[in-house]
Amino acid sequence: MAKRYLIDRFKIASFDTATKSQSAKGLDIDVYTEKGEKIIAEVKTTEPLKKDSFGANQKEAIKKDINKLLQEPADYKFMFVTEFNTFWILKEKYFQLSSGGIKLVDLVKGNEYCK
């Protein structure tokens, strides 16, 4: 879904998201547009432990992914999520704290947020 989102919005040469293990270190997506603009993204399939909050391990993993995106220079930065509650919690509790130009995208419902 993240690949389709990016291809629909940017001129990107085809890229294979299946070549990298989900547990591998580094960014989930790191590609360039045909103009040479860098796009980076993290994909979260996290189901929150509670309706309105993450568990301790989930919080740490999400903070780590946000920091990866904040520290890496790029023209476009995305955090893609597949659960609406995850989108809502990130928007209300995490993305209010730092902007960093990261666009939060709910891949299922199509919601987007960028501070």
HELIX and SHEET records of a PDB file:
HELIX    1   1 ALA A    2  ARG A    9  1                                   8    
HELIX    2   2 THR A   17  THR A   19  5                                   3    
HELIX    3   3 ALA A   56  GLN A   71  1                                  16    
HELIX    4   4 PHE A   84  ILE A   89  1                                   6    
HELIX    5   5 LEU A   90  TYR A   94  3                                   5    
SHEET    1   A 5 ILE A  29  TYR A  32  0                                        
SHEET    2   A 5 LYS A  38  LYS A  44 -1                                        
SHEET    3   A 5 TYR A  76  VAL A  81  1                                        
SHEET    4   A 5 ILE A 102  ASP A 106  1                                        
SHEET    5   A 5 GLU A 112  TYR A 113 -1                                        
END                                                                             
